[in-house]
Amino acid sequence: MKRARTSLLTISICCLAFARSVVAAPTEPPAKCPISLDRLDLRYNHAGGASVPQLRLAFTSQTHRTITDMLLLLSILDFQGNSHPYPDDLTYHREITPGMQPHSHIWNLDAASVDMHHAGESVTLQKVQFADGTIWKDDGSLVCTLSVDFHPK
């Protein structure tokens, strides 16, 4: 009987120790950005007589999965350093295969929403959809943001 109690006590102590180690285990770090945002340029294209603001973004896949869609948000900085969100989302609907191959895309923007005298811009990756149906979303940390700020400080 004493042996059974000792065994039961030993098992209880082991279970408590295991449970405590599970609770104390570090949390998994947030998923890293599946895309590196490499270069950002917002300028007016004056070709053909019309001035059209265009955003050019260079990026590289950092994942081993095929990407099918991306959603990005644009903010434009005024000369006081205040950020003004662009009213429309920027989407990219092309397949990006795994690998470190650089890509770029140009979005034509609404001229009424872009101050020609802006002092910078930032782009944040909000969502990525993969070919296998899984989705990566920004967790609020804005870890996938690229900013250009050239206003006088």
N, C-alpha and C positions, 0 to 999 in steps of 0.2 A: 504494500500500500504506500509506504514511504517512497519507494522507487517511482511509482506512478505519479505522485505529487511532484517529485523532483523533475521528472520528465515534462510534466505539464508546465511547471514553473520555467523550465529551460525553453520550452517552445514559446511560451508567452513572452519571455524576455527577447527572444530572437525576433518574434513578430513585431514587437514594439520598436526594436532597434531598426528593423527593415522599414517600418512605416515612417519612422522619424527621418531616415535617410532619404526616403522618397519625397517627403515634404521639404526637406532642406536642399534638395537638388536644385541647381540653378535653372532658371527658365531659359527656354530656347531663344536665341537672339532673333530679332525680326528678320524676315527674309530680305536678302540684299536686292538691290535694284536689278531687274532683268535686262535693262538697257543702260548703257553709258551714254549720257548726253555729252557730245564732244565739242560742238561748236554751234554758236547761236548768232544770227545776224538779222536784224530788222532794218530794212531800208526801203526807200521808194525806188521803183523801177519806172523810168520815164520813157521807155520804148513805145513807139507808136503814137506819141503825142498825149497819152494819158498817164498820169502819175498814179501808180498803184502800189500801196504798201505791201511788201512781201516779207514773210518770215522764212528764213532758210535755217534748217536744223540738220546737223550732222550727228549721227548716232551709230552705235555698235551694239549688237546683241551680246549679252554676257551669260546666256543660258544655253543649255544643251537641248532645249525643246524648240520646235518651230512656232513662231509667233504669227498670228493671223490678223490681229487688230491692236491698235494702241489709241489711248485717249490722253490728250495733253491739255493743260491749262496755261494760258499766256497772261502775264501781267506786264503792264507798261509803266515805267517810272517817269514821273514828271521831274522838273528841275529842282524841286524841293525834296526829292527823294521819296515822294509818296507813290505807292503802288496803286495802279488802276487796273482791275481785272478786265480783260478783253471779254466782250459779251458772249462770244461763241466758243464752244469747245473746238479743239483741233483734233481731227481724227486721221488715222493712217490705216488704210485697209489693204495692205499688201503683205504677202507672205515673206517672212524673214526666216531663213533657214539657220540652223545652229552654226556657230563659228564666229570668228572675230572679224568678219568682213564688214567694212564701213558702208554705211548707207547715208543718203541725205534726201530731204524732201523740201519743197517750197510750197507754202500756203499763201494764196492771195488773201489779203485782209480788207475789211471794210474801211475805206478812207475816213469816214466820219467817226470811226472809233479809235483811230490812231493819230495822236498828235505828232505832226511832222517834226516838232522840236523836242521829242522825247529824250530822256537822258539815260535810258537803259531799258532792259527788259529781263524777264525771267520766264522760264518754261518749266513746268512740273509735270512729270509723268504720273498720271492718276490711275490708269488701269491698263493691263495687258491681257489679251486673251490668247491662249495657246491652241494649237491644232488639236490637242487631245481633249479640249473642252474645259480645261482648268483656267482659272483667272487669278492674276495677281492684282491686288489693289493697294494703293498707298494707305498706310495705317494712321495717317495724320502726322507722321514725322517729317514729311516732305523730303525724304532721303534722296529722291531722284529729281533734284532741281538744279538747273543751270541758270546762273544770273550773269548779266552784263550790266555794270553800273559805271557810267562815265560822267555823272553829274559833278559839278565842282563841289568840293567838300570844304 
